[in-house]
Amino acid sequence: MFKYVSILAPLLMRSGTPNPVRVLTGYLGALVLTGLAGVFFLAALFTWIATTYGLDVAFLVIAGILTLGAIGLTLMARHSQTVKLKTEADRHARIEAMLKAKDDPLSNHIPNELLHHPLAQKILAQVEDKPWIASATAVGVGVMLSRSLLDDT
């Protein structure tokens, strides 16, 4: 049984892509090419504005474009941070409501500091999102632990 669980548990837990290195290389390549395209676009725009209106206007326009880009990135970072905080608060409220709704005798012994810990939040969210995989993993870990404990005695 241990042999089957040790074979099936990684297959059940695996939900990634078959070749993550290739996917990340593709993303990195797209990012580098996009950066180069942006640099060449700004250089062409600078050259055209400098020949048409002068150097001072060209520097001003490029500085304005770069400033707007920086402001946009800052706003995106703030928005993603607020969304992340809101989803963590919602997840925590759902987990607390779920634990209070059930008549689980062990839930009274779980301290609130443990529930507020980010790692515990992440694990509980994964259990909530994928209960079948979490159950299979728990069974696998239990079998491995019981085998290792019973083999020692």
MDTraj code that builds the backbone (N, CA, C; nanometers):
import mdtraj as md
import numpy as np

residues = "MET PHE LYS TYR VAL SER ILE LEU ALA PRO LEU LEU MET ARG SER GLY THR PRO ASN PRO VAL ARG VAL LEU THR GLY TYR LEU GLY ALA LEU VAL LEU THR GLY LEU ALA GLY VAL PHE PHE LEU ALA ALA LEU PHE THR TRP ILE ALA THR THR TYR GLY LEU ASP VAL ALA PHE LEU VAL ILE ALA GLY ILE LEU THR LEU GLY ALA ILE GLY LEU THR LEU MET ALA ARG HIS SER GLN THR VAL LYS LEU LYS THR GLU ALA ASP ARG HIS ALA ARG ILE GLU ALA MET LEU LYS ALA LYS ASP ASP PRO LEU SER ASN HIS ILE PRO ASN GLU LEU LEU HIS HIS PRO LEU ALA GLN LYS ILE LEU ALA GLN VAL GLU ASP LYS PRO TRP ILE ALA SER ALA THR ALA VAL GLY VAL GLY VAL MET LEU SER ARG SER LEU LEU ASP ASP THR".split()
xyz = np.array([
    [0.0828, -0.1192, 0.0000],
    [0.0000, 0.0000, 0.0000],
    [0.0868, 0.1250, 0.0000],
    [0.1940, 0.1220, 0.0783],
    [0.2840, 0.2368, 0.0844],
    [0.3438, 0.2674, -0.0522],
    [0.3728, 0.1627, -0.1274],
    [0.4303, 0.1800, -0.2599],
    [0.3305, 0.2519, -0.3508],
    [0.2034, 0.2150, -0.3442],
    [0.1022, 0.2781, -0.4284],
    [0.0775, 0.4231, -0.3892],
    [0.0745, 0.4472, -0.2583],
    [0.0539, 0.5843, -0.2111],
    [0.1719, 0.6720, -0.2503],
    [0.2936, 0.6202, -0.2383],
    [0.4110, 0.7002, -0.2738],
    [0.4178, 0.7269, -0.4235],
    [0.3558, 0.6431, -0.5031],
    [0.3519, 0.6671, -0.6475],
    [0.2391, 0.7631, -0.6838],
    [0.1226, 0.7474, -0.6217],
    [0.0057, 0.8269, -0.6590],
    [0.0039, 0.9668, -0.5981],
    [0.0617, 0.9865, -0.4813],
    [0.0562, 1.1176, -0.4154],
    [0.1218, 1.2273, -0.4994],
    [0.2428, 1.2086, -0.5549],
    [0.2989, 1.3156, -0.6382],
    [0.2168, 1.3423, -0.7640],
    [0.1551, 1.2366, -0.8193],
    [0.0729, 1.2579, -0.9382],
    [-0.0517, 1.3389, -0.9069],
    [-0.1101, 1.3157, -0.7884],
    [-0.2281, 1.3920, -0.7503],
    [-0.1946, 1.5362, -0.7151],
    [-0.0805, 1.5570, -0.6529],
    [-0.0422, 1.6923, -0.6115],
    [0.0104, 1.7757, -0.7275],
    [0.0529, 1.7100, -0.8323],
    [0.1134, 1.7823, -0.9441],
    [0.0042, 1.8470, -1.0272],
    [0.0064, 1.9781, -1.0341],
    [-0.0923, 2.0489, -1.1156],
    [-0.0245, 2.1527, -1.2035],
    [0.1056, 2.1439, -1.2181],
    [0.1793, 2.2422, -1.2971],
    [0.1864, 2.2029, -1.4430],
    [0.2668, 2.2761, -1.5171],
    [0.2844, 2.2482, -1.6585],
    [0.3840, 2.1340, -1.6754],
    [0.3808, 2.0660, -1.7882],
    [0.4743, 1.9558, -1.8062],
    [0.6201, 2.0013, -1.8163],
    [0.6448, 2.1209, -1.8692],
    [0.7817, 2.1700, -1.8811],
    [0.7858, 2.3163, -1.8373],
    [0.7999, 2.3438, -1.7075],
    [0.7951, 2.4817, -1.6604],
    [0.9143, 2.5643, -1.7062],
    [1.0283, 2.5016, -1.7335],
    [1.1452, 2.5765, -1.7785],
    [1.1179, 2.6382, -1.9143],
    [1.0544, 2.5645, -2.0017],
    [1.0220, 2.6165, -2.1345],
    [0.9214, 2.7317, -2.1257],
    [0.8247, 2.7188, -2.0374],
    [0.7252, 2.8254, -2.0210],
    [0.7914, 2.9524, -1.9676],
    [0.8766, 2.9383, -1.8647],
    [0.9445, 3.0553, -1.8099],
    [1.0412, 3.1166, -1.9100],
    [1.1072, 3.0347, -1.9907],
    [1.1954, 3.0870, -2.0938],
    [1.1158, 3.1657, -2.1963],
    [0.9986, 3.1173, -2.2305],
    [0.9126, 3.1903, -2.3238],
    [0.8691, 3.3249, -2.2674],
    [0.8304, 3.3264, -2.1388],
    [0.7908, 3.4528, -2.0761],
    [0.9077, 3.5502, -2.0693],
    [1.0261, 3.4998, -2.0345],
    [1.1434, 3.5852, -2.0268],
    [1.1796, 3.6401, -2.1637],
    [1.1715, 3.5566, -2.2661],
    [1.1991, 3.6029, -2.4022],
    [1.1011, 3.7097, -2.4458],
    [0.9734, 3.6902, -2.4158],
    [0.8724, 3.7908, -2.4511],
    [0.8967, 3.9208, -2.3764],
    [0.9375, 3.9112, -2.2505],
    [0.9656, 4.0310, -2.1715],
    [1.0854, 4.1072, -2.2270],
    [1.1904, 4.0354, -2.2648],
    [1.3097, 4.1006, -2.3204],
    [1.2769, 4.1668, -2.4535],
    [1.2035, 4.0971, -2.5396],
    [1.1675, 4.1550, -2.6690],
    [1.0745, 4.2754, -2.6538],
    [0.9844, 4.2700, -2.5582],
    [0.8974, 4.3848, -2.5326],
    [0.9783, 4.5036, -2.4832],
    [1.0759, 4.4787, -2.3968],
    [1.1637, 4.5863, -2.3490],
    [1.2438, 4.6489, -2.4626],
    [1.2991, 4.5651, -2.5482],
    [1.3738, 4.6172, -2.6626],
    [1.2836, 4.6961, -2.7571],
    [1.1637, 4.6461, -2.7807],
    [1.0694, 4.7186, -2.8663],
    [1.0361, 4.8543, -2.8065],
    [1.0180, 4.8601, -2.6748],
    [0.9901, 4.9879, -2.6092],
    [1.1064, 5.0852, -2.6221],
    [1.2291, 5.0351, -2.6043],
    [1.3474, 5.1217, -2.6173],
    [1.3572, 5.1772, -2.7590],
    [1.3390, 5.0910, -2.8599],
    [1.3481, 5.1376, -2.9983],
    [1.2335, 5.2323, -3.0339],
    [1.1137, 5.2074, -2.9786],
    [1.0028, 5.2988, -3.0023],
    [1.0325, 5.4364, -2.9431],
    [1.0837, 5.4378, -2.8202],
    [1.1163, 5.5663, -2.7585],
    [1.2297, 5.6357, -2.8326],
    [1.3279, 5.5603, -2.8830],
    [1.4376, 5.6213, -2.9587],
    [1.3865, 5.6812, -3.0894],
    [1.2981, 5.6108, -3.1579],
    [1.2419, 5.6639, -3.2821],
    [1.1562, 5.7867, -3.2550],
    [1.0774, 5.7817, -3.1506],
    [0.9944, 5.8972, -3.1146],
    [1.0812, 6.0167, -3.0772],
    [1.1872, 5.9906, -3.0002],
    [1.2791, 6.0985, -2.9617],
    [1.3425, 6.1613, -3.0858],
    [1.3870, 6.0783, -3.1801],
    [1.4510, 6.1294, -3.3012],
    [1.3531, 6.2124, -3.3835],
    [1.2323, 6.1634, -3.3987],
    [1.1334, 6.2374, -3.4788],
    [1.0972, 6.3703, -3.4125],
    [1.0749, 6.3697, -3.2814],
    [1.0394, 6.4943, -3.2117],
    [1.1570, 6.5898, -3.2117],
    [1.2790, 6.5380, -3.1957],
    [1.3977, 6.6249, -3.1942],
    [1.4172, 6.6928, -3.3292],
    [1.3939, 6.6220, -3.4386],
    [1.4101, 6.6842, -3.5709],
    [1.2951, 6.7780, -3.6041],
    [1.1773, 6.7506, -3.5525],
    [1.0614, 6.8330, -3.5857],
    [1.0485, 6.9536, -3.4923],
    [1.0589, 6.9328, -3.3617],
    [1.0306, 7.0405, -3.2655],
    [1.1525, 7.0861, -3.1860],
    [1.2571, 7.0073, -3.1791],
    [1.3759, 7.0468, -3.1037],
    [1.4039, 6.9480, -2.9909],
    [1.5271, 6.9595, -2.9387],
    [1.5710, 6.8651, -2.8355],
    [1.4985, 6.8824, -2.7033],
    [1.4712, 7.0062, -2.6661],
    [1.4067, 7.0277, -2.5365],
    [1.2676, 6.9655, -2.5322],
    [1.1907, 6.9779, -2.6396],
    [1.0578, 6.9170, -2.6444],
    [1.0690, 6.7647, -2.6484],
    [1.1698, 6.7114, -2.7190],
    [1.1883, 6.5668, -2.7279],
    [1.2176, 6.5083, -2.5899],
    [1.3087, 6.5717, -2.5154],
    [1.3385, 6.5235, -2.3798],
    [1.2153, 6.5341, -2.2902],
    [1.1390, 6.6406, -2.3048],
    [1.0193, 6.6600, -2.2233],
    [0.9151, 6.5520, -2.2523],
    [0.8940, 6.5209, -2.3783],
    [0.7945, 6.4200, -2.4149],
    [0.8372, 6.2811, -2.3653],
    [0.9634, 6.2453, -2.3835],
    [1.0113, 6.1144, -2.3391],
    [1.0045, 6.1050, -2.1864],
    [1.0408, 6.2129, -2.1174],
    [1.0308, 6.2135, -1.9712],
    [0.8854, 6.1974, -1.9271],
    [0.7932, 6.2622, -1.9963],
    [0.6510, 6.2478, -1.9644],
    [0.6016, 6.1063, -1.9850],
    [0.6440, 6.0431, -2.0941],
    [0.6029, 5.9047, -2.1211],
    [0.6570, 5.8109, -2.0135],
    [0.7856, 5.8285, -1.9776],
    [0.8438, 5.7439, -1.8741],
    [0.7788, 5.7681, -1.7378],
    [0.7435, 5.8923, -1.7083],
    [0.6750, 5.9238, -1.5824],
    [0.5371, 5.8594, -1.5779],
    [0.4627, 5.8674, -1.6886],
    [0.3312, 5.8033, -1.6931],
    [0.3440, 5.6518, -1.6775],
    [0.4461, 5.5934, -1.7364],
    [0.4695, 5.4495, -1.7185],
    [0.4989, 5.4147, -1.5738],
    [0.5814, 5.4963, -1.5069],
    [0.6134, 5.4714, -1.3662],
    [0.4895, 5.4866, -1.2784],
    [0.4080, 5.5860, -1.3064],
    [0.2844, 5.6049, -1.2296],
    [0.1904, 5.4861, -1.2506],
    [0.1811, 5.4397, -1.3755],
    [0.0961, 5.3242, -1.4048],
    [0.1422, 5.1997, -1.3311],
    [0.2736, 5.1737, -1.3290],
    [0.3261, 5.0576, -1.2568],
    [0.3024, 5.0692, -1.1065],
    [0.3165, 5.1908, -1.0529],
    [0.2913, 5.2114, -0.9103],
    [0.1447, 5.1855, -0.8758],
    [0.0540, 5.2345, -0.9595],
    [-0.0884, 5.2120, -0.9350],
    [-0.1248, 5.0640, -0.9465],
    [-0.0638, 4.9949, -1.0425],
    [-0.0898, 4.8513, -1.0558],
    [-0.0397, 4.7754, -0.9335],
    [0.0768, 4.8144, -0.8803],
    [0.1303, 4.7472, -0.7617],
    [0.0412, 4.7728, -0.6399],
    [-0.0045, 4.8958, -0.6241],
    [-0.0939, 4.9254, -0.5112],
    [-0.2252, 4.8505, -0.5230],
    [-0.2792, 4.8449, -0.6444],
    [-0.4063, 4.7759, -0.6651],
    [-0.3918, 4.6270, -0.6361],
    [-0.2839, 4.5660, -0.6833],
    [-0.2649, 4.4227, -0.6573],
    [-0.2434, 4.3956, -0.5088],
    [-0.1780, 4.4895, -0.4387],
    [-0.1572, 4.4719, -0.2948],
    [-0.2899, 4.4809, -0.2200],
    [-0.3753, 4.5771, -0.2555],
    [-0.5045, 4.5878, -0.1881],
    [-0.5932, 4.4687, -0.2199],
    [-0.5879, 4.4195, -0.3435],
    [-0.6664, 4.3004, -0.3784],
    [-0.6165, 4.1802, -0.2991],
    [-0.4847, 4.1667, -0.2845],
    [-0.4283, 4.0554, -0.2084],
    [-0.4700, 4.0623, -0.0622],
    [-0.4640, 4.1814, -0.0029],
    [-0.5055, 4.1956, 0.1368],
    [-0.6536, 4.1649, 0.1547],
    [-0.7350, 4.2092, 0.0581],
    [-0.8790, 4.1843, 0.0672],
    [-0.9099, 4.0360, 0.0535],
    [-0.8432, 3.9662, -0.0380],
    [-0.8684, 3.8231, -0.0527],
    [-0.8206, 3.7453, 0.0701],
    [-0.7094, 3.7883, 0.1309],
    [-0.6637, 3.7215, 0.2531],
    [-0.7626, 3.7432, 0.3672],
    [-0.8169, 3.8645, 0.3783],
    [-0.9153, 3.8911, 0.4841],
    [-1.0429, 3.8105, 0.4598],
    [-1.0869, 3.8024, 0.3344],
    [-1.2064, 3.7235, 0.3029],
    [-1.1834, 3.5751, 0.3308],
    [-1.0654, 3.5258, 0.2942],
    [-1.0335, 3.3856, 0.3176],
    [-1.0315, 3.3565, 0.4677],
    [-0.9716, 3.4478, 0.5457],
    [-0.9662, 3.4282, 0.6899],
    [-1.1066, 3.4278, 0.7502],
    [-1.1916, 3.5169, 0.7032],
    [-1.3285, 3.5211, 0.7541],
    [-1.4039, 3.3927, 0.7183],
    [-1.3824, 3.3409, 0.5966],
    [-1.4478, 3.2169, 0.5563],
    [-1.3999, 3.0996, 0.6398],
    [-1.2689, 3.0953, 0.6667],
    [-1.2139, 2.9840, 0.7448],
    [-1.2648, 2.9891, 0.8883],
    [-1.2678, 3.1088, 0.9471],
    [-1.3206, 3.1206, 1.0834],
    [-1.4682, 3.0837, 1.0888],
    [-1.5443, 3.1267, 0.9882],
    [-1.6866, 3.0918, 0.9857],
    [-1.7057, 2.9420, 0.9675],
    [-1.6200, 2.8817, 0.8839],
    [-1.6297, 2.7385, 0.8616],
    [-1.5967, 2.6617, 0.9898],
    [-1.4938, 2.7071, 1.0619],
    [-1.4571, 2.6380, 1.1856],
    [-1.5620, 2.6578, 1.2941],
    [-1.6258, 2.7753, 1.2988],
    [-1.7285, 2.7996, 1.3998],
    [-1.8588, 2.7279, 1.3654],
    [-1.8857, 2.7098, 1.2363],
    [-2.0113, 2.6473, 1.1955],
    [-2.0123, 2.4986, 1.2253],
    [-1.8955, 2.4355, 1.2201],
    [-1.8892, 2.2919, 1.2445],
    [-1.8773, 2.2654, 1.3944],
    [-1.9319, 2.1535, 1.4346],
    [-1.9187, 2.1107, 1.5732],
    [-1.7955, 2.0224, 1.5855],
    [-1.6826, 2.0789, 1.5531],
    [-1.5569, 2.0044, 1.5573],
    [-1.4929, 2.0253, 1.6932],
    [-1.4692, 1.9180, 1.7684],
    [-1.4103, 1.9356, 1.9012],
    [-1.2656, 1.9836, 1.8954],
    [-1.1963, 1.9603, 1.7856],
    [-1.0575, 2.0047, 1.7757],
    [-1.0449, 2.1529, 1.7416],
    [-1.1498, 2.2110, 1.6839],
    [-1.1402, 2.3524, 1.6442],
    [-1.1311, 2.4448, 1.7652],
    [-1.1779, 2.3988, 1.8811],
    [-1.1664, 2.4824, 2.0010],
    [-1.0231, 2.4915, 2.0510],
    [-0.9408, 2.3947, 2.0128],
    [-0.8033, 2.3906, 2.0602],
    [-0.7042, 2.4578, 1.9652],
    [-0.7507, 2.5045, 1.8503],
    [-0.6615, 2.5722, 1.7553],
    [-0.6527, 2.7186, 1.7950],
    [-0.5337, 2.7683, 1.8259],
    [-0.5218, 2.9091, 1.8649],
    [-0.5408, 3.0017, 1.7440],
    [-0.5902, 3.1216, 1.7712],
    [-0.6141, 3.2182, 1.6639],
    [-0.4850, 3.2653, 1.5986],
    [-0.3735, 3.2648, 1.6733],
    [-0.2458, 3.3058, 1.6137],
    [-0.2067, 3.2112, 1.5014],
    [-0.2395, 3.0834, 1.5194],
    [-0.2085, 2.9867, 1.4151],
    [-0.2940, 3.0111, 1.2915],
    [-0.4191, 3.0453, 1.3109],
    [-0.5060, 3.0732, 1.1969],
    [-0.4646, 3.1998, 1.1227],
    [-0.4055, 3.2965, 1.1939],
    [-0.3639, 3.4212, 1.1304],
    [-0.2288, 3.4106, 1.0622],
    [-0.1564, 3.3021, 1.0857],
    [-0.0242, 3.2861, 1.0250],
    [-0.0391, 3.2687, 0.8737],
    [0.0457, 3.3364, 0.7936],
    [0.0298, 3.3298, 0.6471],
    [0.0439, 3.1889, 0.5898],
    [0.1331, 3.1088, 0.6462],
    [0.1493, 2.9726, 0.5959],
    [0.0247, 2.8888, 0.6226],
    [-0.0323, 2.9046, 0.7410],
    [-0.1553, 2.8317, 0.7718],
    [-0.2696, 2.8782, 0.6825],
    [-0.2765, 3.0078, 0.6545],
    [-0.3787, 3.0604, 0.5635],
    [-0.3643, 3.0001, 0.4245],
    [-0.2396, 2.9895, 0.3787],
    [-0.2144, 2.9339, 0.2459],
    [-0.2544, 2.7871, 0.2391],
    [-0.2173, 2.7114, 0.3421],
    [-0.2509, 2.5686, 0.3438],
    [-0.4017, 2.5492, 0.3531],
    [-0.4686, 2.6256, 0.4393],
    [-0.6138, 2.6128, 0.4523],
    [-0.6860, 2.6546, 0.3249],
    [-0.6315, 2.7545, 0.2545],
    [-0.6920, 2.7955, 0.1277],
    [-0.6776, 2.6858, 0.0228],
    [-0.5616, 2.6184, 0.0214],
    [-0.5441, 2.5081, -0.0730],
    [-0.6362, 2.3921, -0.0393],
    [-0.6555, 2.3666, 0.0885],
    [-0.7472, 2.2606, 0.1295],
    [-0.8898, 2.2973, 0.0898],
    [-0.9256, 2.4248, 0.1046],
    [-1.0603, 2.4683, 0.0691],
    [-1.0821, 2.4639, -0.0816],
    [-0.9783, 2.4988, -0.1593],
    [-0.9921, 2.4993, -0.3050],
    [-0.9947, 2.3586, -0.3635],
    [-0.9130, 2.2674, -0.3087],
    [-0.9013, 2.1321, -0.3639],
    [-0.9168, 2.0292, -0.2518],
    [-1.0385, 2.0032, -0.2080],
    [-1.0556, 1.9130, -0.0939],
    [-1.0193, 1.7679, -0.1247],
    [-1.0427, 1.7214, -0.2464],
    [-1.0111, 1.5815, -0.2788],
    [-0.8609, 1.5576, -0.2791],
    [-0.7874, 1.6494, -0.3381],
    [-0.6415, 1.6350, -0.3419],
    [-0.5843, 1.6455, -0.2015],
    [-0.6398, 1.7366, -0.1208],
    [-0.5929, 1.7511, 0.0172],
    [-0.6222, 1.6244, 0.0973],
    [-0.7380, 1.5642, 0.0745],
    [-0.7713, 1.4400, 0.1453],
    [-0.6775, 1.3272, 0.1047],
    [-0.6508, 1.3165, -0.0250],
    [-0.5601, 1.2114, -0.0719],
    [-0.4189, 1.2327, -0.0174],
    [-0.3768, 1.3573, -0.0120],
    [-0.2442, 1.3872, 0.0428],
    [-0.2395, 1.3559, 0.1921],
    [-0.3452, 1.3904, 0.2638],
    [-0.3492, 1.3604, 0.4073],
    [-0.3459, 1.2098, 0.4313],
    [-0.4179, 1.1337, 0.3497],
    [-0.4151, 0.9881, 0.3635],
    [-0.2749, 0.9357, 0.3338],
    [-0.2130, 0.9881, 0.2302],
    [-0.0779, 0.9450, 0.1949],
    [0.0230, 0.9753, 0.3034],
    [0.0167, 1.0947, 0.3570],
    [0.1083, 1.1320, 0.4655],
    [0.0805, 1.0472, 0.5897],
    [-0.0459, 1.0229, 0.6195],
    [-0.0798, 0.9391, 0.7344],
    [-0.0281, 0.7969, 0.7188],
    [-0.0407, 0.7431, 0.5984],
    [0.0092, 0.6074, 0.5738],
    [0.1606, 0.6040, 0.5869],
    [0.2281, 0.7053, 0.5310],
    [0.3746, 0.7087, 0.5405],
    [0.4197, 0.7216, 0.6857],
    [0.3531, 0.8091, 0.7623],
    [0.3891, 0.8251, 0.9029],
    [0.3615, 0.6980, 0.9829],
    [0.2460, 0.6370, 0.9588],
    [0.2150, 0.5151, 1.0349],
    [0.3101, 0.4030, 0.9978],
    [0.3483, 0.3931, 0.8725],
    [0.4466, 0.2918, 0.8334],
    [0.5805, 0.3159, 0.8983],
    [0.6238, 0.4426, 0.8989],
    [0.7553, 0.4716, 0.9572],
    [0.7528, 0.4527, 1.1086],
    [0.6423, 0.4871, 1.1748],
    [0.6331, 0.4688, 1.3198],
    [0.6214, 0.3212, 1.3568],
    [0.5435, 0.2445, 1.2777],
    [0.5269, 0.1032, 1.3097],
    [0.6503, 0.0221, 1.2741],
    [0.7269, 0.0663, 1.1734],
    [0.8484, -0.0058, 1.1392],
    [0.9566, 0.0135, 1.2450],
    [0.9568, 0.1273, 1.3120],
    [1.0559, 0.1535, 1.4161],
    [1.0293, 0.0715, 1.5419],
    [0.9022, 0.0422, 1.5705],
    [0.8693, -0.0329, 1.6908],
    [0.8602, -0.1738, 1.6554],
])
top = md.Topology()
chain = top.add_chain()
for i, resn in enumerate(residues, 1):
    res = top.add_residue(resn, chain, resSeq=i)
    for name in ("N", "CA", "C"):
        top.add_atom(name, md.element.get_by_symbol(name[0]), res)
traj = md.Trajectory(xyz[None], top)
